[in-house]
Amino acid sequence: MPLTFARAPLNLTVLVTRTMKSRWNVSAEKLVQNLENFRVSCKKLIDAFPIDAVDGNFVRIVKNCVFSRSTPTPLRGPVVLAAVSQDAVEQILDLDVSVTKCEGFLNFASGNKLPPGSEPLAHRYGGHQFGFWAGQLGDGRAHFLGQYSNRKGELWELQLKGSGKTPYSRSGDGRAVVRSSVREFLCSEAMHFLGVPTSRAASLVVSEEPVLRDQFYDGRVKTEKGAVVLRLAKSWFRFGSMEILAESGEIDLLRKLVDFVIFEHFPLIDARDPDKYLVFYSAVVNQTAHLIAQWMSLGFAHGVCNTDNFSLLSITIDYGPFGFMEEYDPNFVPNTSDDEGRYRIGAQASVGLFNLEKLLKAVRHMLTGEQQKLAGKALQGFGGVYQQRFHQLFAAKLGLLGEMEEDGYVIAFLLKLMEDTKSDFSMTFRQLSEITAQQLRDADFAESWALQDLSSHSHFSDWLDLYLRRLSRQPTDSDVKRQRRMRGVNPRYVLRNWMAESAIKKAEMNDFSEVAVLHHILSAPFRTQVSAEEAGYAARPPSWSKKLKLFHRYRMAAAHHTQSISR
């Protein structure tokens, strides 16, 4: 198999290398230098749950199990290691990054050869998609390779996405293409460095295997390149993991699944507590509210908030047509195929509540009547938890200390001005982080294009008076302290769709230099970087960016898939 590796542009190589050495200073003695010494295990999951009695990757209805055995299908043609996350490889997998340059890693990361200890599985789950029960879904193009226990005592699950058909592929081909894979690799890593709970991406492999896709669902099918992402998470169990068992009447297996999740991932819950399922559900409600509030504080919209894409551990998973909002607009929809705007950014909390309602429907099977009432109250408290966390995050974005009565109004007033003036979400907050109070008073926005847009509103001076008055009531604060705090929560760089699109266009031509550059820059999103400024990543977005369209392949054929899997 031909083995090639992507390289960063020459003018960035020294900078990237120097920065990575300082950013990820890991003792080489603790890292695995030879891939032969790297081992995973599937024993814990195989011992815990019944496995599908039928073998084979052919599509079928699966019952009375949580996993099916399924072997990755090797990519055809030359395979290229397009990108690697040094942080994920070294800090999670304990592998020296030099190991990724060997052919063995390429075979492992592409699904061509299984790591020692792997007994690959595909997970069975269901879900509500765009508000409707879709029946059996499952890992249609992903394979669980095994769990790895690292030197920190953490247990991580390794999964390949785009690695071929499984029993849950429905009418799909089991493959992923460069477009979606580049976006997943970059965004999952970017979200981690933004401080958002998320799955991780260790590597991206691209092949010459032809994959047919109708990108815009207009009948124009084209050939694209196949790709595989090596994904990592503490667990891939999701709301739909429980839903499919409840809907199928497999209640004993449902209880076994929840007991496993509690024991492995919720150590503060006593397994002997008769209220453990109630406590578990309440914790998921709370953590989901916090996660969505964090998305909102960064202007991030998850374009496909189906129950099968919501993690039981409240981490961000399954990056499809996501988007970081540019112009502030509560109706921003990253997924063009979401015709009704169900998953618009302003509705994400409401959708989270809907998903939690469906999760409660599954949990009810394990609750007493009194516990069901209490679980209902926990669900009713979702909005309050979300609003409180939303307020805390946005107060921090504005550098506010303590809590004062007018804070909510200051935040809401600003967001309204941003909506009216179509001000850039990320850069408005970032430029407020970089400007002094005196510059605000003087309206000195010569080098702050987002604040120029904001200040065009007729009520800007009214908001500014409120904001400056609020800051003046922080007597121990200073411009320097405030700016430092604000710069620590307001990123200068996020993965805007136009940035991803530019990298994708090059990657489709086997030029992965921009993927490497973006990955490097987004690994330090709060720090001003010369290379990022030169690339225009903090500048006003190009006009062509507004024309970009992102589609979700399963949304367009959801009705067909639901009908065909039910027959």
C-alpha positions, 0 to 999 in steps of 0.5 A: 500500500502506498504510504504518504504523509501531508506536510504543512506549508514551508513558511509555517513548518518551523512555527508549527513545530516550535509551538507544538513542542511547547504546547504539548510537552510530554515526556517521551519516556511515557509514550509508546514508541512502537505500535506493536506495544499498543493494545486495545480491549473489547472485553468489558463491553462484550462481557457486559452485553449480549452480542447480535447472534447473526454475523455479517455486515448485511443490513437487517433488523437487529434484536436483543443486543447492544452490539453486532460484530462487524469488520471494517472494510479496507479502503481501496487504492492509495491511502494517505495520512492527511492529518494527525492530532498530536494532542489526541495521539500523545495525551490520550493514546500514549503514542509518540507522534512519530509512530503515526509516520509508520505504515502500521499506524496508517493501516490501523487508522484506515481500518486495513488492519486491526490493533491487537485486542480488537474485536470490532463492533457496531452499536445498535441504537435508534432515535428521533430524527427531526421530531419523528421516531426513525426506528433502528439506526445504529452505526451505519458507517462506524466501527468500534475498535476497542477501549484503551486505558491510558497512563492517566487511568482514563478509559477511551473508546476508539472508533473508525468512521467511514470504515464500511458497511455494518448491519445498520447501514440501511441504504448507505455505502458505509463510507465517508467522504473528504468533505465531511471527514475534514469537517469532523476532524477539525471541529471536534479538535477545535471544540476541545481547545475551546473547552467544550466537552466533545469527542476527539479526532486522532487522525484523518485518512484519505484514499483514492477509493471512489465514493458516489455522492449527490451532495446537493440532492439535485440529481447530480451525482459525482465521485468523491474520495473516501476518508476515515476518521479515527474518533475517540470518546469516553463512551459512544452511548447516546439517548438513542441507545436507550430508546431502541431498547425501550421501544423494542420492549427489551427492558431487562437489557435497558436496565443492564445498559443504564447500570453499566453507564452509571457504574462506568461514567457516573461514579458519584451515583451509588449503584445500591441507591434505589433512586439511582435511575432518577439521579442518573436522569437528573444528572443528564438533564443538568449536564445537557443544559450546561452543554447547550449553553456552552454551545450558545456562548460560542455561537455554535449550532449542531445542525442535526440535534436528533436523539441519536446524536445526543450523548448520555455523557453530555459531550458533543458528538457526530459533527454533521452540518454544524456551523459557527454563527457569523452574523448574529441571528437567532434563526441561523440554521447550519443545515440547509436541508433543515427546511423548517429550521427545527435545529436553528441556533435559537431553538437548540435549548428547546430541542434539548428539552424535546430530546430529554422528554424522549429519554425520560420516556425510556427511563420511565420503565425503570422508575416507580410512580413517585420517581417518575414525578420527580423525574418530571420535575427535573425535566421541568427544571431544565430551562432554569438550569440552562438560563442560569448557565447561559447568563453566567457564560455571557456575563463572563464574555462581557467581563462582568464580576459578581451578579447584579440586577441589570446584568441580564438586561445588559446581555439581552440589549447587546444581543438585540443590537447585534441582531439588528446590525448583523454584527459578527458574533465571535468578533464582537465579543473578542473585540470588546475583549481587546479594547479599553474602557476609554476607547469604548467611551471615545468610540475608537473602533478604527481597528475593530470592524465588528464593533464598527458594525455594532456602533451603527445602531441608533441605540448603541450609545444607550447600551454602551452607557449601561455597560460602562456604568456596570464595569465601573461598579467593579472597583478592584477591576482594571482594563488589563484584568478585564481584558485578560479574563475576556480574552480567555473566554472569547476566541479570536478564531473559530472554525467558520464554514468558509475556512473549512470549505477552503481547506476541503477544496485543497484536500480534495486535490490531495493538498492537506496543508490548509487542514494542518494550518487550521488544526494548528491555529484552532488548537490555540483559539484564544491567542492571537497568531501571526499566521492566522492574521495573515490568513484573514481568519479574524477578518471580515468573512469573504462575501462568497461565504454567505453562499455556502450550503451544507446538507445532511445526507440522512435528512433528505431521505429520512422518510425512505429510510424509516419505511424501508427499515420497518418493512 
